[in-house]
Amino acid sequence: MRVLLSHSGVYEPEQVELGRADNYITVPFDRGKVEELVTKWEVQSVDRPGWIFQRNNPIQVSMLITKPVDFLSFSHVSLNIERGYFETPEIINEFLTVLKELYAILHPAYGDVSLQEMIRSYDHSLGKVKIGTDINRALPDIYWANFLGPEYVDMFGNQKVFSAPCHSVERLSDGGALLLVSPSPKDYLEDLNGFEKDRERLKNYLGLEAFDTGEINYRGKVPKFRYLEDRQRNPSAPRTKSSGSRPDMLSQVRREEWENWIRESSSLANEFVQEMGQRGVVLDFSEESLNRLDECVHELSESNMMPSIEFLKKSAAYVAQLVIRNTGAKWTFQESKDVPSLWIGTVQISPLARAQKVIIEHETFEHWYRFITKELITGTKQDTSPVEGTVTR
C-alpha cells in the first residue's frame, strides 16, 4: 500500500474486495485506514481467494494479494492495468518503478509482466489449454518483463543471466534480475513476429529445460527456493525479507522453549510491567498502555538499540495476557507448528509474531489489539460456517 500510495494517481485504489471470510464484500478504500487493513489481513487465516484492490477511473487497475494455502505454497501478488494506459515511455518507466519497489519489499522468487495474448496454449487431452504459473514445476514462459529471484540467478549462473540477449538486464537489490524482451509490452501487438523471435532466443539461451511444456506430469529444472525451505524448517515463522534484512528472531527459539514460555507467560508479563515501570513506562494491562509500549519500542529501534529476544518474549507475554484477560483466548500449538498462537473461537492470532513486527518493522500493538477486540471478534459472533461455492474471476 505504501508503494501504491507513493505513486498515487491511477495506482491509488478506490475500493477493496475482501475475501471469503467477509463474504466477498467490497468496501471503499481510505488511505487513512491502511493500518486497520494491514492488521485485518495479518490476523485472519488464509482468506481465499485473496483481496482485490480496485480502481475504475480514469482507467481500470486492480491488485490481487493472496496468502499461501499451506507452508509448501507461495503467496501471490498481481497488478493488472488497462493496456491503453501504456502510451508513453514515461508511463512504462513508472510502471516498472512500481514493480521494482514491490519487488524490493516482497523479494519474490519469480514475477512476470505480460499481455493475455502472450500466454500460449498447449495441446492437451481436453483440447487447447493455457498453463498457469507453478514454479514448483518449471517457469511458465518468457514474457515481456521477467523478474528472476536470486535462486534463479544462481541456477542459471550469474554471468549468464546478466549477459542475456534481450533489450535490457537489470540487477535487482537482492541479487535477482529483471529481463526485458523489448522497450514496451505493446511491442507484442505491433511486431508479433519480431517479439516471438526475441522471446524464443532468450528462452533457448537460458535453457528450455527450465520452462514448462504443458505436459501434465512435466517437471523441469527448478532451483532451491528460499521460502519453501524456510517454511519446511519452521512453518509458523514469518519469512525474512532478504539475506540482508534483520533476522527472524522467532526462529532462534525451539518449540520446547516456547512451551516453557507459555507456562511462565503470566509471571513474565508481571516482570515486564515492573521493568518498564523502572523506565518510566506505565503498563497496567489496559488498551491505552499499548500506545505507551509502542512508543517505547519504536524509540529503542530508532536509537539503534535493537531489543533482544528476551524483550520480545516479555513484551509478547504482556500483550498476550491483555488479550487473554479480555477475550478468554487459549494457547495452542497447531499441528507441526513451532511457535504458539492464541485462539479466540475460530480465530488464530499470534502475539509473538506481532511483537516481532513491532520491533523489526515499526508496526504497532495498539492497532492490532483494537482490531481484534473491536472488529474481528465482533465479526466472528456471526455464523462462521463455511460457504461452499465457486468464485470466477
ABEGO torsion letter per residue (X at the ends): XAAAAAAEEAABBABBBBBAAAGGBBBBBBAAAAAAAAAAAAABBBBOAEBBBBBAOABBBBBBBBBBABAABBBBBBBBBBAAABABAAAAAAAAAAAAAAAAAAGBABBBBBBAAABBBBBBAAEBBBBBBBAAAEBAEBBABBBBBAAAAAAAEAAAAAABBBABBBBBAAGBBBBBABABAAAAAABAAAAAAAAAAAAAAAEAAABBAGBAABBBBBBBBAAAAAAAABAABBBBABAABBBBAAAABBAAAAAAAAAAAAAAAAAAAAAAAAAGBBBAGBAAAAAAAAAAAAAAAAAGBBBBAAAAAAAAAAAAAAAAAAAGBBBBBBBGBABBBBBBEABBBBAAAAAAAAAAAGBBAAAAAAAAAAAAAAAAABBABBBBEBBBX
